[in-house]
Amino acid sequence: MSANTEQHRCAQAELVPLYVVRALPCGETRLLEEHLRSCPECRQELESLSPVVDSFTAWPADILRPSDSIWSRLQERVGEEAIGESALPEVLAWREPEWEDVAPGISCKLLATDMERDRVSMLVRLAPDTAYPPHRHAGVEELFLLHGELWIEDRKLYPGDYNRGEPGTADKRVWSETGCICVLITSPSDILG
């Protein structure tokens, strides 16, 4: 795709792949469905992606599921290896964290916390026309943009872009005109304000 074509691409087109795999939040789904009625470019994108996704559901289950004989052999082998082993420690099942509203227009989904290293990993979602508070980095900040557009100072990030902030540096202006979702790995000791 040429740079000129990319500049004239519908801003909503990047949401269509998320829509096709049902990964958009409910509110954005409704907005995109309304947009699809009036945008031939996005409808064409939807029409080109739908058969690919539909083909996954059409695969026979036997291709994806091991045969009964393989399951039986696996169960026997696991049973044999388990005899004589001490009890394994209880492993807590992963539970999907919930989105939490932390400020007007800003939601976070905390994925992991490492207090020894003073690190947190989270998904951050900014609503359209929302600014993240100015802050000074207590440690390395790594940001990977998944969806939307995000300005950090005078640099505009697009989905797939990465930004790294070194300890002691500050971000005075972080905002999104379109709204965005990013993966953020940072220190919980960052100084806001």
Backbone torsions as a table, in degrees:
resi	resn	phi	psi	omega
1	MET	NA	132.7	-178.7
2	SER	-74.0	160.8	179.4
3	ALA	-62.4	-36.1	179.9
4	ASN	-66.3	-42.8	177.9
5	THR	-63.8	-41.0	-179.5
6	GLU	-62.9	-36.6	-179.7
7	GLN	-66.6	-31.6	-177.2
8	HIS	-95.2	5.7	-179.7
9	ARG	-69.1	141.3	179.4
10	CYS	-60.8	133.3	-178.4
11	ALA	-63.5	-24.7	-179.3
12	GLN	-83.0	-11.5	-175.3
13	ALA	-59.9	-31.0	-179.3
14	GLU	-70.1	-15.8	178.3
15	LEU	-82.7	-20.2	-174.9
16	VAL	-60.5	-45.9	178.1
17	PRO	-60.2	-37.5	177.0
18	LEU	-65.6	-37.6	178.6
19	TYR	-64.1	-43.6	-176.9
20	VAL	-61.6	-38.1	-179.8
21	VAL	-94.6	13.1	175.9
22	ARG	58.5	45.6	-179.4
23	ALA	-109.5	6.4	178.1
24	LEU	-88.5	144.4	172.2
25	PRO	-62.0	153.9	-175.5
26	CYS	-50.7	-47.2	-178.1
27	GLY	-60.8	-41.0	179.7
28	GLU	-72.6	-30.6	177.9
29	THR	-61.8	-47.7	-179.8
30	ARG	-61.7	-42.6	-179.9
31	LEU	-64.2	-41.2	-179.4
32	LEU	-68.3	-38.2	178.2
33	GLU	-61.7	-39.5	175.4
34	GLU	-64.0	-42.3	-179.9
35	HIS	-63.7	-39.6	-178.1
36	LEU	-59.4	-30.7	-179.8
37	ARG	-64.6	-26.6	-175.1
38	SER	-113.3	0.6	-175.5
39	CYS	-120.6	105.2	-179.7
40	PRO	-63.5	-33.6	-179.3
41	GLU	-63.4	-46.0	-179.5
42	CYS	-69.9	-35.5	176.6
43	ARG	-63.8	-39.9	178.5
44	GLN	-64.3	-41.4	177.0
45	GLU	-60.6	-44.2	178.7
46	LEU	-61.8	-45.5	-179.2
47	GLU	-64.1	-33.1	-179.8
48	SER	-76.5	-28.8	-178.4
49	LEU	-88.8	-31.2	-175.5
50	SER	-55.9	-44.7	-179.7
51	PRO	-62.6	-32.9	178.9
52	VAL	-64.9	-48.9	179.9
53	VAL	-65.4	-42.0	178.9
54	ASP	-61.1	-32.8	-179.1
55	SER	-65.4	-28.9	177.8
56	PHE	-64.4	-40.6	-178.3
57	THR	-75.0	-18.1	179.9
58	ALA	-84.8	-8.8	179.6
59	TRP	-64.2	139.8	176.0
60	PRO	-63.4	140.2	-178.7
61	ALA	-62.1	-27.7	-178.5
62	ASP	-62.9	-28.9	179.6
63	ILE	-68.2	-35.5	-174.8
64	LEU	-91.6	-14.6	-175.0
65	ARG	-112.3	132.8	176.9
66	PRO	-65.9	154.2	179.9
67	SER	-69.1	162.3	179.2
68	ASP	-60.3	-37.7	-178.3
69	SER	-66.1	-36.3	177.5
70	ILE	-66.4	-42.9	177.9
71	TRP	-60.1	-43.4	-179.0
72	SER	-62.2	-46.9	179.6
73	ARG	-62.7	-39.9	179.1
74	LEU	-64.1	-43.9	179.2
75	GLN	-62.2	-42.1	178.6
76	GLU	-62.4	-45.6	-177.6
77	ARG	-64.7	-43.7	178.6
78	VAL	-62.7	-42.4	178.5
79	GLY	-60.9	-41.8	179.5
80	GLU	-65.3	-42.4	-178.2
81	GLU	-70.5	-28.8	-177.6
82	ALA	-74.0	-24.9	179.7
83	ILE	-65.3	128.3	178.4
84	GLY	89.6	-12.8	177.0
85	GLU	-81.7	147.1	176.0
86	SER	-73.1	163.7	-179.5
87	ALA	-62.2	135.8	178.6
88	LEU	-78.9	148.3	177.7
89	PRO	-64.3	149.4	179.3
90	GLU	-68.0	130.9	178.4
91	VAL	-108.3	123.6	179.3
92	LEU	-73.6	136.7	179.2
93	ALA	-70.4	144.5	177.4
94	TRP	-67.5	131.3	174.4
95	ARG	-119.1	128.5	179.8
96	GLU	-62.8	122.1	178.0
97	PRO	-68.7	157.4	179.2
98	GLU	-92.3	153.9	171.8
99	TRP	-70.9	136.1	176.7
100	GLU	-121.5	130.9	175.1
101	ASP	-77.0	117.7	-176.8
102	VAL	-105.4	-17.4	177.1
103	ALA	-163.9	163.7	178.9
104	PRO	-55.8	120.8	178.6
105	GLY	81.3	1.2	-178.2
106	ILE	-124.1	124.0	177.2
107	SER	-124.2	146.8	179.1
108	CYS	-130.6	148.6	172.9
109	LYS	-125.7	103.9	-177.1
110	LEU	-72.5	122.0	-177.4
111	LEU	-98.4	-41.5	-178.1
112	ALA	-155.8	149.5	177.6
113	THR	-130.8	130.9	175.7
114	ASP	-126.0	91.6	-175.7
115	MET	-67.8	-30.2	178.4
116	GLU	-62.0	-37.6	-179.1
117	ARG	-99.0	1.2	-179.9
118	ASP	57.3	50.5	-177.2
119	ARG	-131.0	145.6	170.1
120	VAL	-133.1	148.2	173.9
121	SER	-119.5	133.6	-177.6
122	MET	-155.1	160.4	166.4
123	LEU	-94.6	137.7	178.0
124	VAL	-123.7	133.1	179.5
125	ARG	-122.0	123.8	174.6
126	LEU	-106.4	133.3	174.3
127	ALA	-72.3	161.2	177.1
128	PRO	-55.9	143.9	179.5
129	ASP	58.1	42.0	179.5
130	THR	-118.4	140.4	177.1
131	ALA	-109.9	141.9	173.3
132	TYR	-87.4	142.9	-176.0
133	PRO	-61.9	146.9	173.4
134	PRO	-57.2	145.4	-176.8
135	HIS	-156.7	154.0	175.7
136	ARG	-109.0	133.1	-175.8
137	HIS	-77.6	121.2	175.9
138	ALA	-80.1	-24.5	177.4
139	GLY	-144.1	-170.2	177.9
140	VAL	-66.7	134.5	173.9
141	GLU	-112.2	127.1	177.0
142	GLU	-120.2	131.3	-178.1
143	LEU	-131.1	130.8	176.2
144	PHE	-123.8	117.7	-176.2
145	LEU	-82.4	124.1	-179.9
146	LEU	-95.3	-37.8	-170.9
147	HIS	-151.1	143.9	177.3
148	GLY	83.6	-162.4	178.7
149	GLU	-128.2	147.2	-178.5
150	LEU	-140.9	131.6	174.4
151	TRP	-97.8	130.9	168.9
152	ILE	-122.2	108.9	-170.7
153	GLU	56.3	-117.0	-177.8
154	ASP	-105.3	14.7	179.9
155	ARG	-106.6	124.8	179.0
156	LYS	-97.4	122.7	179.8
157	LEU	-99.8	145.6	177.4
158	TYR	-120.4	164.0	179.4
159	PRO	-50.3	131.2	-177.8
160	GLY	98.2	-13.3	-179.9
161	ASP	-79.4	151.5	-177.9
162	TYR	-122.4	142.9	175.6
163	ASN	-134.4	139.2	179.2
164	ARG	-125.1	129.3	175.8
165	GLY	-113.5	127.6	-178.2
166	GLU	-81.4	154.9	178.0
167	PRO	-56.2	137.5	178.6
168	GLY	90.3	-18.6	177.9
169	THR	-80.1	164.6	-177.4
170	ALA	-130.8	148.8	171.0
171	ASP	-111.8	115.3	-179.0
172	LYS	-89.8	-33.3	-176.5
173	ARG	-132.1	109.0	174.4
174	VAL	-129.2	119.1	-177.2
175	TRP	-156.0	162.8	179.1
176	SER	-133.5	124.3	176.3
177	GLU	-78.2	-35.9	-174.6
178	THR	-92.1	-16.3	-165.8
179	GLY	89.0	152.9	-178.1
180	CYS	-160.9	166.0	172.3
181	ILE	-132.8	133.0	179.5
182	CYS	-139.2	159.2	168.5
183	VAL	-92.7	129.1	-178.7
184	LEU	-126.5	124.1	174.9
185	ILE	-117.8	118.1	-170.9
186	THR	-154.8	-177.4	175.4
187	SER	-93.3	134.8	174.8
188	PRO	-71.2	-6.1	-179.5
189	SER	-92.2	7.3	176.4
190	ASP	-53.3	146.6	-178.0
191	ILE	-100.0	115.8	179.5
192	LEU	-85.2	149.6	173.4
193	GLY	108.7	NA	NA
